[in-house]
Amino acid sequence: MPSEPIGSLLKKLLANFMNVVENIKAVLVSDSNGLIVASHLGPDLDENVLGAMSSVVQPILDKIKKDFSFKSFGTATFDTDLARLIFLDTGVNMVVTVVLDIIGSIDQAMPVSYLLTEKITRVIEGRGVQVEIPRISLKMDAESEEHRLKDHIYQMRLKGGKYRFKFVVIGDPSVGKTSIIMRFVEHKFERDYRSTIGLNLLMHTHNLLGNTEINFNIYDIGAHDFFRRVRSAYYTGTHACFIIYDITRPETYDNVQKWYNELTEFVGTLPICMIGNKADLESERKVPVERALKLAEKLEASFLETSAKTGFNVDDAFTLMAYKLVQGEQQREADIVKSDISAEIQKLFDKRQPLRIGILNEHKTWNPVLDHLFQLPILGDIQQKKLEPGKQILTFSTGVKVFNMNLDVLSEPPDMSFFNGVQGVVCVFNGRKATESAREWRTNILNLINATQPACTLLVGIQCDEEQKNQFIEELNLNPVLEANPRHSVLFFCLSQDYDLELYDNLIILLESLPGNQADGY
């Protein structure tokens, strides 16, 4: 039997995605030239708007790709007046664009969008794929999640985009817990698994979109009553839990509440997915989907059905939960770094030292430094704005002043005396122009040093990779200048596609290095 055409598979995938994710206006798949190869529009749109939508989306996508000097930009989001855009790179010369309603939640849409992109990649590469998109609502109590992740050692960010998560799988005997795990880990199904007596621990490494490595520690916990007294020890450090029942045995469904109560008794609130197994036995179904959805909503759990026998939805269950946990971990890291920045700013407040920070930015519409400063509540509200083309002076209620200069807007060479009196300046330079940019940057840096006498710290972020950064530093040749200006420092860092944490980390370094805040007294 001939395989289904790629175009037909993509259409089915996009339609299924639109059916299960809320507030999606459209989803597009385009090639490296911007040609739309597949699309699905919401009910309030028709094909006539597709060209107009592409004319809006493509320039934004082109800018995002050009602003970074790397082959694949991974993921990016962008808000317009009418919609929220999510861009996901497949790694095979195709980009998925999800168009959300302006009120839509990127956090809720992102995990399923990643799953869609993973499936599209498999289709393009000619590998087998299930076109179904699980109807799953990933819910998480943010406050308890933050507290729990801080306390348990299993959740750790490893170098190079690696994560480790502990999953526990619970439910009545013979519902298929071990079969689901073995299907995920070893891609096989055996009819003669015996019931787990105590604990079955499996480890599995799984790649998300080829650039994030997830190490799963999967605890298959014995269900027998006599084992309950020691189960609590195995719950410790859990990041997510699957509660499994058999759709052909209603008593196993009735006991889901009991398992939920035991779990929350031992570990409190955490992400839970309620899974109805043996979906291949539809003719023997005793638990309607609608009934299970109501219980999942009551428990604030995610829900989907699987078949360990056929593999239906098994990989998707683990993958979707992993995406959500990675997303949560990245947010937790950002919150920790924000807290560290706030602590450094508080040190300056305690010294009654006024904080004046400059921003020198090459981009007309993108100012990541200013965006990140706005996300720090410790700065207070903006009380005063002084605006003119290409320049802003923002005064916060705490007395902090931010001097922002946009090089793209200025019609003449910049007058760096604008930054006179600041303690630190953050520069954001575009590294894709390569060597010819270095001369212009050097002039700007020299003028900054002259304008910020007697002391200032310059933090220079360049959109490039590490090798290019070192080449730029060599071409700038600032050592003689810094030797003549010993109270000035110039710090460099790469600004990659994952710039959120990098920028926060380097803002901390800047604050620690400000004149008057350094250990040596400068």
DRENPARO-407838 format. One record per residue (C-alpha): residue number from 1; residue in three letters; chain; x, y, z. Coordinates in pm, 1 decimal, decimal comma. Layout:
// residues N
resi/resn/chain/x/y/z
NUM/ALA/A/X/Y/Z
...
// end
This chain:
// residues 522
resi/resn/chain/x/y/z
1/MET/A/0,0/0,0/0,0
2/PRO/A/157,3/336,8/-102,7
3/SER/A/252,4/575,9/174,5
4/GLU/A/37,5/883,4/230,5
5/PRO/A/167,7/1201,1/59,7
6/ILE/A/354,5/1446,7/280,8
7/GLY/A/108,0/1726,7/201,5
8/SER/A/-186,3/1517,7/316,0
9/LEU/A/-13,3/1421,2/642,2
10/LEU/A/77,8/1783,4/715,2
11/LYS/A/-280,2/1898,4/656,9
12/LYS/A/-410,5/1635,9/899,1
13/LEU/A/-152,8/1729,7/1161,8
14/LEU/A/-231,5/2100,0/1141,3
15/ALA/A/-606,3/2039,1/1153,8
16/ASN/A/-572,1/1812,3/1457,6
17/PHE/A/-351,7/2071,4/1628,7
18/MET/A/-609,9/2344,5/1570,3
19/ASN/A/-881,9/2121,4/1716,1
20/VAL/A/-708,7/2070,8/2051,0
21/VAL/A/-534,5/2402,6/2125,9
22/GLU/A/-739,9/2703,7/2230,4
23/ASN/A/-720,4/3053,5/2080,0
24/ILE/A/-527,8/2951,9/1766,1
25/LYS/A/-610,6/3162,5/1460,7
26/ALA/A/-386,6/2978,7/1213,9
27/VAL/A/-84,2/2753,4/1182,1
28/LEU/A/155,9/2771,3/887,0
29/VAL/A/450,3/2563,2/762,8
30/SER/A/689,9/2752,9/535,7
31/ASP/A/1017,6/2666,4/365,2
32/SER/A/1346,7/2857,3/383,6
33/ASN/A/1230,7/3092,7/106,3
34/GLY/A/911,8/3186,5/289,1
35/LEU/A/683,8/2977,2/63,9
36/ILE/A/389,7/2835,3/260,2
37/VAL/A/381,7/2458,6/199,1
38/ALA/A/96,8/2377,5/440,2
39/SER/A/-152,2/2575,5/644,3
40/HIS/A/-471,2/2551,6/844,0
41/LEU/A/-688,4/2850,9/925,5
42/GLY/A/-941,2/2904,8/1201,3
43/PRO/A/-1314,6/2917,5/1124,8
44/ASP/A/-1320,4/3298,1/1114,7
45/LEU/A/-1053,9/3314,6/841,8
46/ASP/A/-1056,8/3208,8/477,6
47/GLU/A/-793,6/3139,4/211,8
48/ASN/A/-811,7/3499,6/88,2
49/VAL/A/-633,6/3620,9/403,8
50/LEU/A/-349,1/3369,7/373,3
51/GLY/A/-141,0/3595,1/148,5
52/ALA/A/-196,0/3894,1/375,7
53/MET/A/-103,5/3686,8/679,8
54/SER/A/215,9/3567,7/510,5
55/SER/A/311,0/3927,9/425,4
56/VAL/A/290,5/4012,2/797,3
57/VAL/A/457,0/3698,9/933,1
58/GLN/A/746,2/3660,9/687,3
59/PRO/A/922,5/3996,7/750,7
60/ILE/A/914,8/3930,2/1125,1
61/LEU/A/1051,0/3579,4/1071,0
62/ASP/A/1324,2/3708,3/839,0
63/LYS/A/1430,7/3966,1/1097,6
64/ILE/A/1447,1/3707,9/1375,5
65/LYS/A/1660,3/3477,0/1161,3
66/LYS/A/1893,4/3754,3/1042,7
67/ASP/A/1938,1/3908,6/1385,2
68/PHE/A/2127,4/3600,0/1501,7
69/SER/A/2436,2/3447,5/1344,2
70/PHE/A/2340,6/3084,3/1379,3
71/LYS/A/2197,4/2827,0/1143,5
72/SER/A/1879,3/2740,3/1328,1
73/PHE/A/1715,6/2994,4/1554,2
74/GLY/A/1518,1/2733,5/1750,8
75/THR/A/1210,3/2910,5/1881,0
76/ALA/A/1098,2/3270,5/1906,8
77/THR/A/783,6/3462,3/1995,9
78/PHE/A/664,1/3800,4/1877,4
79/ASP/A/354,2/4003,9/1967,5
80/THR/A/177,7/4225,4/1713,3
81/ASP/A/-127,6/4446,0/1762,1
82/LEU/A/-358,0/4172,7/1630,8
83/ALA/A/-193,4/3840,3/1718,2
84/ARG/A/81,0/3659,1/1907,5
85/LEU/A/326,6/3464,2/1692,9
86/ILE/A/526,6/3152,9/1783,8
87/PHE/A/804,0/3047,4/1544,0
88/LEU/A/953,6/2697,1/1571,3
89/ASP/A/1240,4/2573,3/1356,0
90/THR/A/1211,3/2208,9/1246,5
91/GLY/A/1583,5/2179,2/1169,8
92/VAL/A/1496,7/2051,1/817,0
93/ASN/A/1460,9/2386,7/636,4
94/MET/A/1101,3/2433,2/744,1
95/VAL/A/954,3/2673,0/999,5
96/VAL/A/626,0/2628,0/1185,0
97/THR/A/437,8/2950,0/1265,3
98/VAL/A/155,9/2938,2/1519,4
99/VAL/A/-71,1/3243,6/1510,0
100/LEU/A/-240,8/3294,8/1847,0
101/ASP/A/-526,1/3527,5/1925,6
102/ILE/A/-398,9/3836,3/2109,8
103/ILE/A/-555,4/3698,4/2432,4
104/GLY/A/-402,9/3352,0/2383,7
105/SER/A/-149,2/3204,4/2626,2
106/ILE/A/192,8/3127,6/2480,0
107/ASP/A/277,3/2918,7/2789,5
108/GLN/A/-21,4/2691,8/2726,7
109/ALA/A/28,2/2667,8/2350,9
110/MET/A/405,8/2615,0/2351,1
111/PRO/A/431,4/2250,7/2473,2
112/VAL/A/179,0/2124,2/2216,8
113/SER/A/339,5/2345,5/1948,9
114/TYR/A/672,1/2172,5/2019,0
115/LEU/A/500,7/1835,6/1982,4
116/LEU/A/346,5/1944,7/1651,2
117/THR/A/689,2/2056,7/1525,7
118/GLU/A/841,4/1723,7/1627,9
119/LYS/A/575,1/1538,7/1428,6
120/ILE/A/614,3/1768,4/1125,2
121/THR/A/988,8/1699,6/1128,2
122/ARG/A/921,8/1325,2/1121,7
123/VAL/A/682,7/1368,5/828,0
124/ILE/A/934,6/1571,4/627,2
125/GLU/A/1208,4/1315,0/697,3
126/GLY/A/977,9/1032,4/584,2
127/ARG/A/961,2/865,9/924,0
128/GLY/A/649,8/711,5/1075,6
129/VAL/A/423,1/943,1/1273,3
130/GLN/A/83,8/942,8/1439,6
131/VAL/A/-111,8/1239,4/1309,6
132/GLU/A/-327,2/1255,2/1621,3
133/ILE/A/-253,2/1540,1/1861,6
134/PRO/A/-355,7/1438,0/2215,9
135/ARG/A/-628,1/1648,4/2371,8
136/ILE/A/-427,1/1726,2/2680,6
137/SER/A/-438,8/2022,9/2912,3
138/LEU/A/-111,7/2057,1/3100,1
139/LYS/A/-191,0/2218,3/3433,1
140/MET/A/50,5/2316,0/3706,9
141/ASP/A/26,1/2496,0/4039,3
142/ALA/A/297,6/2757,2/3993,2
143/GLU/A/355,6/2838,5/4360,3
144/SER/A/389,8/2481,1/4482,4
145/GLU/A/589,3/2389,2/4171,0
146/GLU/A/847,2/2660,1/4240,1
147/HIS/A/880,6/2552,9/4603,5
148/ARG/A/908,0/2184,8/4514,3
149/LEU/A/1166,8/2231,9/4241,1
150/LYS/A/1387,0/2430,9/4475,7
151/ASP/A/1375,9/2156,7/4736,3
152/HIS/A/1440,9/1838,9/4533,9
153/ILE/A/1777,3/1731,8/4398,0
154/TYR/A/1646,2/1550,5/4094,5
155/GLN/A/1554,9/1872,0/3916,0
156/MET/A/1879,5/2017,4/3789,7
157/ARG/A/1982,8/2208,8/3483,7
158/LEU/A/2277,5/2031,1/3326,8
159/LYS/A/2524,8/2182,7/3081,2
160/GLY/A/2439,4/2191,2/2713,1
161/GLY/A/2060,0/2192,5/2730,5
162/LYS/A/2029,6/1874,0/2937,6
163/TYR/A/1761,8/1813,6/3197,4
164/ARG/A/1683,1/1533,9/3439,7
165/PHE/A/1330,9/1460,6/3559,9
166/LYS/A/1181,9/1199,9/3788,4
167/PHE/A/845,2/1056,0/3684,7
168/VAL/A/641,3/817,2/3898,2
169/VAL/A/379,8/590,9/3741,4
170/ILE/A/100,9/466,7/3971,0
171/GLY/A/-236,4/295,6/3944,6
172/ASP/A/-407,5/-34,8/4017,1
173/PRO/A/-241,1/-369,5/3937,9
174/SER/A/-256,8/-485,3/3575,1
175/VAL/A/-367,6/-154,0/3422,8
176/GLY/A/-55,6/-152,5/3201,8
177/LYS/A/185,9/71,1/3392,0
178/THR/A/493,5/-135,5/3314,7
179/SER/A/376,3/-195,0/2957,3
180/ILE/A/345,9/181,1/2896,9
181/ILE/A/694,8/240,9/3035,3
182/MET/A/848,0/-42,5/2831,1
183/ARG/A/674,5/82,7/2518,1
184/PHE/A/830,2/427,3/2576,7
185/VAL/A/1175,6/305,3/2679,2
186/GLU/A/1222,2/-4,3/2461,3
187/HIS/A/950,3/46,0/2196,4
188/LYS/A/805,4/-299,6/2252,4
189/PHE/A/502,3/-464,7/2406,6
190/GLU/A/490,2/-799,7/2587,1
191/ARG/A/168,1/-964,9/2696,1
192/ASP/A/315,1/-1157,7/2988,4
193/TYR/A/444,3/-884,6/3219,5
194/ARG/A/394,5/-981,6/3580,2
195/SER/A/266,0/-725,7/3827,9
196/THR/A/539,6/-510,5/3979,7
197/ILE/A/590,9/-629,5/4336,8
198/GLY/A/786,5/-335,6/4473,4
199/LEU/A/970,4/-93,9/4248,7
200/ASN/A/1080,5/-103,5/3887,6
201/LEU/A/1322,8/178,7/3799,5
202/LEU/A/1408,9/256,5/3439,3
203/MET/A/1622,6/533,1/3291,7
204/HIS/A/1575,8/668,4/2943,4
205/THR/A/1724,5/954,1/2740,5
206/HIS/A/1497,5/1136,5/2499,5
207/ASN/A/1577,7/1425,0/2262,6
208/LEU/A/1332,2/1708,6/2210,3
209/LEU/A/1358,5/1862,9/1862,2
210/GLY/A/1716,0/1738,6/1847,0
211/ASN/A/1864,2/2009,9/2071,5
212/THR/A/1746,0/1937,5/2425,7
213/GLU/A/1834,5/1616,2/2603,7
214/ILE/A/1593,3/1484,8/2865,5
215/ASN/A/1706,6/1218,8/3110,4
216/PHE/A/1403,5/1037,9/3250,2
217/ASN/A/1416,3/849,4/3579,7
218/ILE/A/1089,5/653,1/3564,0
219/TYR/A/967,9/490,1/3885,1
220/ASP/A/715,0/211,3/3826,4
221/ILE/A/576,3/177,6/4179,4
222/GLY/A/411,6/-142,5/4298,7
223/ALA/A/35,6/-112,6/4349,6
224/HIS/A/-31,5/-379,4/4611,6
225/ASP/A/-169,9/-260,5/4945,9
226/PHE/A/106,7/-423,5/5150,9
227/PHE/A/362,0/-201,3/4969,4
228/ARG/A/190,7/124,1/5063,4
229/ARG/A/390,8/183,3/5382,1
230/VAL/A/718,8/213,7/5185,8
231/ARG/A/581,3/387,1/4876,1
232/SER/A/625,3/729,1/5035,1
233/ALA/A/1004,4/697,8/5008,7
234/TYR/A/981,3/651,4/4633,7
235/TYR/A/762,3/957,8/4583,2
236/THR/A/1033,4/1189,3/4717,2
237/GLY/A/1176,4/1420,1/4452,9
238/THR/A/905,2/1355,1/4197,9
239/HIS/A/854,1/1613,6/3924,1
240/ALA/A/551,7/1461,8/3750,5
241/CYS/A/317,6/1168,7/3793,6
242/PHE/A/109,2/949,2/3564,4
243/ILE/A/-198,2/788,0/3721,5
244/ILE/A/-301,6/497,7/3498,9
245/TYR/A/-636,2/319,9/3474,3
246/ASP/A/-776,6/56,5/3237,0
247/ILE/A/-1065,6/182,2/3020,7
248/THR/A/-1216,3/-170,4/3022,9
249/ARG/A/-1218,1/-202,1/3405,7
250/PRO/A/-1423,7/71,1/3573,9
251/GLU/A/-1299,7/-20,4/3922,3
252/THR/A/-947,2/88,8/3822,0
253/TYR/A/-1092,2/423,3/3715,1
254/ASP/A/-1280,9/455,0/4044,2
255/ASN/A/-949,9/414,0/4228,8
256/VAL/A/-782,5/707,1/4048,3
257/GLN/A/-908,2/936,2/4325,5
258/LYS/A/-748,7/708,0/4586,2
259/TRP/A/-413,7/722,7/4406,3
260/TYR/A/-441,1/1098,2/4372,1
261/ASN/A/-506,4/1132,0/4747,3
262/GLU/A/-204,0/915,5/4831,4
263/LEU/A/20,6/1112,7/4596,3
264/THR/A/-81,9/1454,5/4730,1
265/GLU/A/-50,7/1327,0/5087,4
266/PHE/A/314,2/1239,4/5029,7
267/VAL/A/435,7/1510,6/4788,7
268/GLY/A/167,7/1778,8/4761,9
269/THR/A/71,3/1939,9/4432,8
270/LEU/A/268,0/1859,8/4117,5
271/PRO/A/195,1/1807,8/3745,0
272/ILE/A/-25,6/1501,8/3697,3
273/CYS/A/-142,6/1327,3/3383,1
274/MET/A/-436,3/1088,1/3415,6
275/ILE/A/-403,7/818,6/3149,5
276/GLY/A/-669,3/576,9/3030,3
277/ASN/A/-477,9/276,3/2893,2
278/LYS/A/-582,4/0,1/2651,2
279/ALA/A/-742,1/237,3/2401,0
280/ASP/A/-702,9/-40,8/2143,4
281/LEU/A/-987,5/-228,4/2321,2
282/GLU/A/-1256,6/20,0/2219,1
283/SER/A/-1522,2/-250,9/2185,4
284/GLU/A/-1468,8/-342,5/2553,0
285/ARG/A/-1467,8/16,8/2683,5
286/LYS/A/-1643,2/66,9/3017,3
287/VAL/A/-1515,9/417,4/3104,2
288/PRO/A/-1643,9/689,9/2868,9
289/VAL/A/-1397,6/963,0/2772,2
290/GLU/A/-1640,8/1234,0/2885,7
291/ARG/A/-1653,5/1086,5/3237,7
292/ALA/A/-1273,6/1070,2/3259,3
293/LEU/A/-1239,2/1431,5/3140,3
294/LYS/A/-1466,7/1549,3/3421,4
295/LEU/A/-1251,5/1373,6/3683,0
296/ALA/A/-931,5/1512,0/3527,4
297/GLU/A/-1078,1/1861,4/3546,4
298/LYS/A/-1171,9/1808,3/3910,9
299/LEU/A/-818,5/1690,4/3994,3
300/GLU/A/-664,6/1968,0/3780,1
301/ALA/A/-479,7/1694,9/3592,2
302/SER/A/-392,9/1652,8/3228,5
303/PHE/A/-568,4/1368,4/3047,8
304/LEU/A/-519,7/1145,6/2747,3
305/GLU/A/-573,2/784,3/2646,1
306/THR/A/-299,3/546,8/2534,7
307/SER/A/-243,3/195,6/2408,3
308/ALA/A/72,3/28,8/2529,2
309/LYS/A/1,4/-247,2/2277,2
310/THR/A/0,8/-24,8/1967,1
311/GLY/A/206,6/263,2/2109,2
312/PHE/A/-79,7/510,3/2057,3
313/ASN/A/-5,9/838,1/2245,6
314/VAL/A/261,9/678,5/2467,7
315/ASP/A/556,3/887,3/2345,6
316/ASP/A/333,1/1194,6/2334,0
317/ALA/A/240,1/1156,7/2701,5
318/PHE/A/603,6/1167,6/2816,2
319/THR/A/709,7/1427,2/2558,3
320/LEU/A/433,9/1675,3/2639,6
321/MET/A/499,8/1655,3/3010,7
322/ALA/A/874,5/1694,0/2951,5
323/TYR/A/818,8/2008,4/2744,0
324/LYS/A/610,0/2158,2/3022,0
325/LEU/A/868,9/2073,1/3287,3
326/VAL/A/1154,1/2218,2/3079,6
327/GLN/A/948,5/2531,0/3031,3
328/GLY/A/887,7/2552,7/3405,2
329/GLU/A/1253,9/2494,9/3485,7
330/GLN/A/1365,9/2769,6/3248,4
331/GLN/A/1119,2/3008,2/3410,5
332/ARG/A/1245,5/2907,4/3755,4
333/GLU/A/1603,8/2981,5/3649,6
334/ALA/A/1497,0/3321,1/3516,7
335/ASP/A/1319,0/3396,7/3846,1
336/ILE/A/1630,1/3303,6/4046,1
337/VAL/A/1850,8/3526,9/3831,2
338/LYS/A/1599,8/3813,0/3859,2
339/SER/A/1617,7/3769,5/4234,4
340/ASP/A/1998,7/3788,7/4221,0
341/ILE/A/1982,6/4108,4/4012,5
342/SER/A/1737,2/4259,9/4259,2
343/ALA/A/1977,3/4174,1/4542,7
344/GLU/A/2262,0/4357,5/4365,9
345/ILE/A/2039,5/4660,6/4306,3
346/GLN/A/1935,8/4653,6/4672,7
347/LYS/A/2303,9/4668,8/4772,0
348/LEU/A/2331,9/4995,1/4581,0
349/PHE/A/2014,5/5126,2/4744,8
350/ASP/A/2156,8/5034,5/5087,1
351/LYS/A/2467,5/5240,6/5009,0
352/ARG/A/2237,6/5527,6/4910,0
353/GLN/A/2419,4/5516,8/4579,5
354/PRO/A/2211,5/5648,2/4283,4
355/LEU/A/2194,1/5398,0/3999,0
356/ARG/A/2230,2/5533,7/3646,2
357/ILE/A/2251,0/5280,1/3364,8
358/GLY/A/2296,5/5346,5/2993,0
359/ILE/A/2181,6/5134,5/2698,7
360/LEU/A/2337,4/5167,3/2351,2
361/ASN/A/2135,7/4959,5/2106,3
362/GLU/A/2174,8/4902,7/1729,6
363/HIS/A/1821,9/4774,3/1669,6
364/LYS/A/1524,0/4991,6/1584,5
365/THR/A/1244,7/4768,4/1721,4
366/TRP/A/1423,0/4523,0/1953,3
367/ASN/A/1567,5/4635,0/2286,1
368/PRO/A/1621,4/4327,1/2506,0
369/VAL/A/1806,9/4514,7/2781,6
370/LEU/A/1527,3/4766,3/2835,8
371/ASP/A/1266,9/4487,9/2818,5
372/HIS/A/1450,1/4294,3/3089,8
373/LEU/A/1488,3/4597,3/3315,5
374/PHE/A/1112,8/4656,8/3293,4
375/GLN/A/1064,6/4305,6/3438,2
376/LEU/A/1242,3/4395,2/3765,9
377/PRO/A/981,5/4518,2/4018,8
378/ILE/A/1255,4/4646,4/4251,8
379/LEU/A/1313,5/4939,7/4014,4
380/GLY/A/962,3/5068,4/4084,5
381/ASP/A/729,4/5246,8/3844,2
382/ILE/A/836,1/5490,0/3574,1
383/GLN/A/770,2/5835,9/3712,5
384/GLN/A/922,6/6051,1/3442,8
385/LYS/A/1006,3/6014,2/3074,1
386/LYS/A/1218,7/6243,5/2863,4
387/LEU/A/1187,1/6144,5/2498,2
388/GLU/A/1341,4/6257,4/2173,2
389/PRO/A/1416,6/6070,6/1847,5
390/GLY/A/1659,1/5789,5/1923,3
391/LYS/A/1700,3/5883,7/2290,7
392/GLN/A/1507,5/5820,3/2614,7
393/ILE/A/1572,5/5908,0/2977,5
394/LEU/A/1352,3/5702,8/3209,1
395/THR/A/1332,6/5783,8/3579,9
396/PHE/A/1189,4/5515,4/3810,9
397/SER/A/1016,8/5576,0/4144,5
398/THR/A/1325,4/5440,2/4326,2
399/GLY/A/1543,1/5709,1/4169,4
400/VAL/A/1703,6/5472,9/3916,4
401/LYS/A/1766,0/5641,2/3582,1
402/VAL/A/1802,6/5460,4/3248,9
403/PHE/A/1955,5/5644,6/2951,4
404/ASN/A/1859,6/5465,6/2629,5
405/MET/A/2010,1/5548,6/2287,3
406/ASN/A/1902,7/5377,8/1962,3
407/LEU/A/2169,0/5403,7/1690,8
408/ASP/A/1930,5/5302,1/1409,9
409/VAL/A/1707,1/5603,3/1473,0
410/LEU/A/1976,1/5872,2/1492,2
411/SER/A/2027,9/6072,7/1172,9
412/GLU/A/2383,9/6179,7/1261,5
413/PRO/A/2682,7/6036,8/1449,8
414/PRO/A/2587,7/5974,2/1814,6
415/ASP/A/2683,4/6227,2/2079,2
416/MET/A/2800,5/6003,7/2361,9
417/SER/A/2790,2/6289,1/2611,7
418/PHE/A/2429,1/6173,2/2652,3
419/PHE/A/2575,4/5904,9/2885,5
420/ASN/A/2774,5/6144,3/3103,1
421/GLY/A/2735,6/6047,9/3470,0
422/VAL/A/2623,1/5685,8/3420,7
423/GLN/A/2803,7/5408,8/3608,4
424/GLY/A/2747,9/5139,8/3347,6
425/VAL/A/2646,0/5109,2/2982,5
426/VAL/A/2510,0/4797,7/2811,9
427/CYS/A/2580,7/4784,8/2438,3
428/VAL/A/2399,4/4545,9/2203,8
429/PHE/A/2577,0/4501,2/1868,7
430/ASN/A/2470,7/4295,3/1567,8
431/GLY/A/2747,2/4049,7/1481,7
432/ARG/A/2628,3/3943,4/1138,5
433/LYS/A/2801,8/4234,0/959,6
434/ALA/A/3127,6/4080,9/1077,2
435/THR/A/3457,9/4262,6/1031,8
436/GLU/A/3335,7/4593,4/892,7
437/SER/A/3130,0/4647,0/1209,2
438/ALA/A/3430,5/4625,8/1441,4
439/ARG/A/3570,9/4963,8/1333,1
440/GLU/A/3238,4/5136,2/1396,5
441/TRP/A/3200,0/4961,1/1732,2
442/ARG/A/3551,2/5060,4/1836,3
443/THR/A/3472,6/5425,9/1763,6
444/ASN/A/3152,1/5405,5/1969,2
445/ILE/A/3329,7/5236,9/2260,8
446/LEU/A/3612,9/5492,4/2259,7
447/ASN/A/3359,8/5777,0/2256,2
448/LEU/A/3171,1/5611,0/2542,0
449/ILE/A/3488,0/5585,3/2750,5
450/ASN/A/3566,2/5953,1/2690,3
451/ALA/A/3208,2/6057,6/2775,3
452/THR/A/3186,5/5857,3/3100,1
453/GLN/A/3500,8/5975,8/3276,6
454/PRO/A/3632,8/5920,2/3535,1
455/ALA/A/3494,8/5565,4/3568,3
456/CYS/A/3241,3/5337,2/3404,5
457/THR/A/3178,9/4970,2/3322,9
458/LEU/A/3079,4/4878,9/2965,9
459/LEU/A/2901,2/4549,8/2901,0
460/VAL/A/2908,0/4460,3/2531,2
461/GLY/A/2670,4/4192,0/2402,8
462/ILE/A/2735,8/4074,0/2046,6
463/GLN/A/2492,7/3859,5/1848,2
464/CYS/A/2741,3/3594,1/1739,5
465/ASP/A/2898,0/3266,5/1844,7
466/GLU/A/3195,4/3229,8/2080,8
467/GLU/A/3454,8/3202,9/1805,1
468/GLN/A/3328,2/3519,1/1633,2
469/LYS/A/3323,3/3701,7/1966,8
470/ASN/A/3691,9/3628,9/2022,8
471/GLN/A/3768,9/3749,7/1669,6
472/PHE/A/3578,4/4073,1/1733,3
473/ILE/A/3760,0/4133,7/2063,9
474/GLU/A/4094,8/4091,4/1888,0
475/GLU/A/3994,1/4331,9/1609,5
476/LEU/A/3869,3/4593,2/1859,0
477/ASN/A/4215,3/4602,0/2022,0
478/LEU/A/4101,1/4785,1/2334,4
479/ASN/A/4390,6/4693,7/2565,0
480/PRO/A/4591,3/5014,9/2504,5
481/VAL/A/4277,6/5222,6/2565,5
482/LEU/A/4195,2/5042,3/2890,5
483/GLU/A/4553,5/5074,1/3013,1
484/ALA/A/4518,7/5450,0/2968,8
485/ASN/A/4179,4/5445,9/3143,5
486/PRO/A/4229,4/5208,3/3440,9
487/ARG/A/3893,4/5294,5/3600,3
488/HIS/A/3701,8/5176,1/3295,9
489/SER/A/3617,4/4812,3/3228,5
490/VAL/A/3482,7/4651,0/2909,8
491/LEU/A/3314,2/4311,4/2942,6
492/PHE/A/3200,4/4102,1/2644,5
493/PHE/A/2943,2/3826,1/2605,8
494/CYS/A/2764,0/3641,5/2324,0
495/LEU/A/2396,7/3715,6/2276,1
496/SER/A/2246,8/3393,5/2136,7
497/GLN/A/1890,1/3289,8/2058,4
498/ASP/A/1847,9/3188,5/2425,3
499/TYR/A/1944,4/3533,7/2543,7
500/ASP/A/1703,7/3564,3/2840,7
501/LEU/A/1921,9/3395,4/3102,3
502/GLU/A/2246,3/3512,2/2939,3
503/LEU/A/2133,4/3871,6/2962,7
504/TYR/A/2022,8/3839,9/3325,1
505/ASP/A/2351,7/3670,5/3418,0
506/ASN/A/2556,4/3943,5/3252,2
507/LEU/A/2348,4/4223,2/3404,6
508/ILE/A/2445,8/4080,2/3743,8
509/ILE/A/2813,2/4090,0/3639,5
510/LEU/A/2767,1/4450,9/3528,1
511/LEU/A/2610,4/4554,0/3860,1
512/GLU/A/2885,5/4380,5/4057,9
513/SER/A/3148,7/4560,9/3848,0
514/LEU/A/3009,0/4914,5/3868,7
515/PRO/A/3248,3/5180,3/3998,5
516/GLY/A/3197,5/5207,0/4374,6
517/ASN/A/3055,7/4853,5/4392,9
518/GLN/A/3375,3/4658,9/4326,8
519/ALA/A/3582,5/4486,2/4589,8
520/ASP/A/3887,2/4698,5/4503,0
521/GLY/A/3696,8/5021,7/4557,3
522/TYR/A/3666,5/5122,7/4194,0
// end
